[in-house]
Amino acid sequence: MTGEDFMNAIGPFERVWNEEREDYDISFDNEDLFNHVRKKVKIIARTSSEDKFVLITGTKKRGGIVAMTGDSITDAEALRKADVGLCMGSGCEVAKDNSDLIILDNDFYSIYRSIKWGRAIFDNIRKFIQFQLTINLVICFITILGGCTIGRVPLNIIQMLWVNLIMDVLGAIALGTEAPKVEGDSRISRKDPIVTNIMWRQIICMAIYQIVVMMIFMYFGEMMFFKDSFNLVTAPLRNEATDEPLDPLTLDTIQFYTFILMNLFNQFNCRIVVDDTYNVFSGLWRNYFFILVVGFEFFLTWLMVDIGATTIGSSLIGTANLTPMMHLVCWLVGASVLIWGAILKKIPAEKFDYIAEKITLEEPSENDPLNKMFNHATEIHAKARRSINIHNEDDVTKINETQPRGFAEDSKVSDGRSEEEDDNQHNESETQNLVHPVQGHS
C-alpha cells in the first residue's frame, strides 16, 4: 500500500488543536474505518510527512505505542509525535533534536538490542524492589519489637550500617546488572504494575518467615544455645570488669549473623520475578557482578563475626565469638530461605491480587492503605503542633496577666534612660578624644 492509497482508505479527517496537550490531534469522520486499515496494513511505501503524522496520531489515539525512525527534516514532526523517536546517526540535526534516541551506528539491530536491554532493566528494577522491601519490612519490625519488649535492638549501629549497605548499594549492583535472558524477555505493557502479585507473594511470605526465625532466636535463643539461662532484659552484654562479651552479646551476634545470611541467600530468590521458574541459579554465570558482590558480602559478614573473637574487633563491631555449632546453625537457617522460596511458588499468586491492586507504587491513590496511614499520621502531627502552639500562647498570656501593670512600662523607661545616659557618656568621651590632640598641637 502506498501513502496515497492509505489516505484514500481511511476516509476524510481534519487536524484539531488540543489545548491540553498543546499539540495537533486528528479527528476522523469514521474511526472504525481507520482502525480496520491500521490493523490490515503492513507496509506503506512512498509516504509523505502528512501520512506518517496521521498514522502515528491515529494509532496513539487508539491506545497503541508507536516507534518512528527517520533522518530527514520532513520526519521531524512524526519523530516528535511518536512515543519513541529513533533517528539515524547520519540524519540531519533537526531530526536528531526531535527524536528520543539516536542510532549512532546506523544499524537497525541496535533497536533490537535497546529494546532487549530496556526490558532487562525493567526486570532488574523489580528484582531490586523485591529484595529491598523484604529486608526493610523485617528490619523495621524486629527493631521496633526488640526495643519495645527487651529494651534493646539485636543489631547495633555498625551492623545497621552494614545492613543498609547491603540492601541499597551492593544490592543494586548485584541485582541491577542482570543481563537479558538468552531466550528474550516477554513484552511489557505500559499498564503493567511495577510490583506484581507474584512479587507481593514473595515479599510478604519471605518477610513473615524471617520475622518468625528472628523472634524464635530473640526470645528462645538463650535456651537453644546456652547452658545457663539469663534475663533478656536486665542481663549485661559485657563483663564490667574485663569488658569481655557475655552470653547476651553472643545471642545478638547469632541474630545478626542469621539475619544477614538469610537476606544474602534471598538475593538468589529475588533473581526470579516470574512464576514458572524454580532454578534461582539459572544464568548466574553470565552476571559476574552478582557473583563478586555476593561473594564479597558473604566474606565480609563472616569476617565481622569472626573478628568478634578479638578484643578490639569485638569492641568495634559489637560481635562475640561463636562456636562451630553456632556457625553451622546460622548458615543452615540462612540457606533455608532457598527452600522456603521454592515452596512459596506453590501458593497461587492470585491470592495477592487484592494487595497488588490496593498498593501501587506508580501513582498516588486515595485508596492506597499506605497513603491512608501517611495522611492519618500527618493529621495527627498537625494537631499535636497546633495544641503545642496553643499551650505556649496560654502560658505567655498567664505570665503577662500575673505581671504588675507598671512593671513593663517602668522597665522600658529605665532601659530608655540607661541607653540615653550611655549615649551621652559615649559622645562626651569622643569629644574629649578629639579636643585633647588639638590642644596639644597648639
C-alpha angles and dihedrals in degrees: 000000000000126000091256092052090049093053092048092048097053094052130219121343140160139208116252126192112235109209095193095054093029091225141098121274133190124244114195124200088217114022093177089060091053091048091051092051092044092055093046102045120087105169130020114195129199094016125175127216089261091055092052092047093052093047094048096043094046092048093050090048088059091053098263129140115234130198116191130194123198144139108192136081092252089060094057096092093047092046091053093046096050122089089238119020115199120194127186118242090241092053126112122274093249091058091046092052091053096045131085099214132028118210101215097187094046089232120136089208087072088067090058091049092049092051091047093050092043090058090046092052091050089050091049091053089056091050092051094047090050091053096043097047091051096052092042093054092049098045093046093049095046092046093052093041094049093047093049098044112030098019098242141065118248090226123059127212097274091049091048089054090052090050090050091050091050096049096042119029103015093038091052092050094047099045099027096060099059110137122230116276118265092234091045133248125273121258118275121220122211087235093058112111120235093230109045130194089259090057093047089053090053094044099047099039094044091048091051091050093051093045091053091050092049092048091051091052092043097053104023102029093097089061093044102049108022135060096211118056122223139188110269093209106039103027112109121238095222139028107261093215102044100018089228118151116259132205096279090058090047089054091051089051090053090052092048093047093047094046093052093046093050091054094043090054089043088063087072090054091049091058087078119064097164130085104232102058123085099168104090091180096060112127091004093131090062093062108066091170091062092050093048096044096045091044089052090049092051092048096047092046091052089047092052090054096040092050087061087082089072124072096232094043093048091051094047101041098028096231133128134217115275128206120239090255091054090050091051093050092049093050094046093049090046093051091047090080088074090061092042090051091055091048091052091063088068089065111089110249090216089077088071097050091103092057092045090052097045099043112054127170097191100073137359116267130188091219093054108115091215092053090048091053091047093048091048091050090048091053091049091050092050092049091049092052091048092050091049092051092048090049091051092049091051091051091052091049092051092050092051091049094051093049118094113259096236095041096086094044093047091049091051092049093047091047090049091051093049091050092049091049091049091050092050093049090048092050092048091051092050091049091052091049090053096045101047097060091050092052091049091053094051 
